[in-house]
């Protein structure tokens, strides 16, 4: 497959919002205008729903620092757990797994923690347990993204939750991505797991830490 580069910039019809929100916002504003003409006192309802839609589809521009040895957060949210696992799908090694809970009100974009090339995109059908469930990472519906980097392979999993069942992948094998590049969306209460070879990184996060995708630092790469 020919190699290609994934552009970091995506056209936004409305600055700061995911293009997917445009038709929903247009519908909401149209209903608000119609309600103002027919039942002015009820216009606050469609207007509030339109504002909520805008909040759920936020896509702010972020600048990821150029720090090749730094691992950046893959999602907005809270670190649920950092544990040791054996990863058999892509890395085939003992790994550190960082699980990040993405709430319904967090920006839903999942971003690349480092620069690299996408080598694996795989959807695995599954259940829709709470993302805080200890087995959700292995049982829930999920999309795996495997990247090759200058210092080794990493694996990222977007994991669906009971409400956030729609996962969208925006890359394919052969895409080159920069640190902070958008990889996909996981909306309405989901989770992102990052797998790193155990000896390849020195982490500086722990359970309960709040992260911002593309700017919060997870740790540093350790030369092997």
C-alpha positions in Angstrom: 0.0 0.0 0.0 1.4 3.4 -0.9 2.4 5.6 2.0 0.5 8.8 2.6 0.5 11.6 5.1 -2.5 12.5 7.2 -3.0 16.2 7.3 -3.2 17.7 10.8 -5.6 20.4 9.6 -9.1 19.5 8.7 -11.6 22.0 7.2 -14.1 23.3 9.8 -17.2 24.9 8.5 -17.7 26.4 11.9 -14.5 27.2 13.7 -14.0 25.1 16.8 -16.7 22.5 15.9 -16.6 19.1 14.3 -18.0 19.4 10.7 -20.4 16.5 11.7 -22.2 19.1 13.9 -23.1 21.5 11.0 -26.4 19.9 9.9 -27.5 19.4 13.5 -26.8 23.0 14.4 -28.6 24.2 11.2 -31.6 22.1 12.1 -31.6 23.4 15.7 -31.3 27.0 14.7 -34.1 26.5 12.1 -36.4 25.0 14.7 -35.5 27.8 17.1 -36.5 30.4 14.5 -39.7 28.6 13.6 -40.7 28.3 17.3 -40.0 32.0 17.8 -42.5 32.7 15.1 -45.2 30.3 16.3 -44.6 29.8 20.1 -42.1 32.4 21.3 -42.1 31.2 24.9 -41.0 27.7 23.9 -38.1 28.9 21.7 -35.7 28.3 24.6 -36.1 24.5 24.3 -34.6 24.1 20.7 -32.1 26.8 21.5 -30.9 24.9 24.5 -30.6 21.7 22.6 -28.7 23.5 19.9 -26.3 24.8 22.5 -25.9 21.3 24.0 -25.1 19.9 20.5 -22.4 22.5 20.0 -20.9 21.6 23.4 -20.9 17.9 22.5 -19.3 18.4 19.1 -16.5 20.7 20.2 -13.2 20.4 18.2 -10.8 23.1 19.4 -7.6 23.6 17.6 -4.6 22.5 19.7 -0.8 22.9 19.2 1.2 19.9 20.3 4.8 20.9 21.2 7.5 19.4 19.1 9.1 17.1 21.6 9.9 13.8 19.9 10.7 12.0 23.1 7.5 13.0 24.8 4.3 10.9 25.0 1.2 13.1 24.9 -2.3 12.3 26.1 -4.5 10.6 23.6 -7.8 11.9 25.0 -9.4 14.5 27.2 -10.5 12.9 30.4 -9.4 11.2 33.6 -6.8 8.4 34.1 -8.8 5.4 35.3 -5.9 3.1 35.7 -2.3 2.3 34.8 -1.7 -1.4 34.9 0.6 -4.2 33.5 -0.7 -6.5 30.8 0.5 -8.7 28.0 -0.5 -7.3 24.6 -0.9 -10.0 22.0 -2.6 -8.2 19.1 0.1 -5.9 17.8 3.0 -5.3 20.3 3.4 -8.9 21.4 5.1 -7.9 24.7 4.6 -7.0 28.3 3.0 -3.6 28.3 1.9 -0.7 30.4 -1.8 0.1 29.7 -3.1 3.6 30.4 -6.9 3.8 30.5 -8.5 7.2 30.1 -12.2 7.7 30.8 -13.8 10.2 28.3 -17.0 11.7 29.8 -19.9 12.8 27.7 -18.9 16.5 28.1 -15.2 16.0 27.2 -14.0 16.8 23.7 -14.4 13.4 22.0 -11.4 13.4 19.7 -8.7 10.7 20.2 -5.3 11.9 19.2 -1.9 10.3 18.4 0.5 10.4 21.4 3.6 10.5 19.1 4.5 10.7 15.5 4.4 7.4 13.6 2.8 5.4 10.8 -0.5 3.6 11.2 0.0 -0.1 10.6 -3.2 -1.6 12.1 -6.8 -0.6 12.1 -9.1 -3.3 13.5 -12.7 -3.2 14.7 -13.7 -5.8 17.3 -17.4 -6.2 18.0 -18.3 -6.6 21.7 -20.4 -5.6 24.6 -21.3 -2.2 26.0 -20.3 -2.4 29.6 -19.5 0.6 31.7 -16.0 1.9 30.7 -15.0 1.7 34.4 -15.6 -2.1 34.3 -12.3 -4.0 34.8 -13.1 -6.1 31.7 -14.4 -3.4 29.5 -11.1 -3.0 27.6 -11.2 -6.7 26.5 -15.0 -7.2 26.1 -16.5 -4.0 24.9 -16.9 -2.9 21.2 -13.6 -1.3 20.3 -11.3 -0.1 17.5 -7.6 -0.9 17.7 -5.1 1.4 16.1 -1.5 0.2 15.9 1.4 2.6 15.2 5.0 2.1 14.3 7.3 4.8 15.7 11.0 5.5 15.6 11.4 3.7 19.0 8.9 0.9 18.7 5.3 -0.1 18.3 2.3 1.4 20.3 -1.3 0.4 20.4 -4.3 2.5 21.0 -7.9 1.3 21.6 -11.1 3.4 21.4 -13.6 1.6 23.6 -17.4 2.1 23.4 -19.5 2.6 26.5 -23.2 2.0 27.3 -24.3 5.2 25.7 -21.4 6.1 23.5 -21.7 3.2 21.1 -20.5 5.0 17.9 -16.8 5.0 17.4 -15.3 6.7 14.3 -11.8 6.0 12.9 -10.3 8.7 10.7 -7.1 7.0 9.6 -6.1 3.9 7.7 -3.0 1.7 7.4 -0.2 3.6 5.6 -1.1 7.1 7.1 1.7 9.0 8.7 0.6 11.0 11.7 2.2 13.7 13.8 1.9 13.8 17.6 -1.5 15.3 18.4 -3.1 14.3 15.1 -6.8 13.4 15.2 -7.2 9.6 14.9 -10.9 9.3 15.6 -13.9 10.2 17.7 -15.4 8.4 20.7 -18.5 10.2 22.0 -20.9 10.2 24.9 -19.0 8.4 27.7 -16.3 6.2 26.3 -12.7 5.2 27.0 -9.2 5.2 25.3 -6.5 2.7 26.3 -2.9 3.2 25.3 -0.5 0.3 25.3 3.3 0.8 25.6 6.1 -1.7 25.8 6.9 -1.8 29.5 10.5 -0.8 29.2 10.0 1.8 26.5 8.6 4.7 28.5 8.9 6.4 31.8 5.4 7.6 32.8 4.5 10.6 34.9 0.8 10.0 35.3 -1.4 8.1 37.8 -5.0 7.3 38.4 -7.2 10.4 38.9 -5.0 12.7 36.8 -7.0 14.9 34.4 -5.6 15.1 30.8 -6.0 17.2 27.7 -5.4 15.4 24.5 -2.4 16.5 22.5 -0.9 18.8 25.2 -0.8 16.9 28.6 2.4 14.9 28.9 2.1 11.2 29.8 5.8 10.6 30.1 9.0 10.2 28.2 10.4 7.6 25.8 13.2 5.6 27.3 15.9 4.6 24.7 16.2 0.8 24.6 
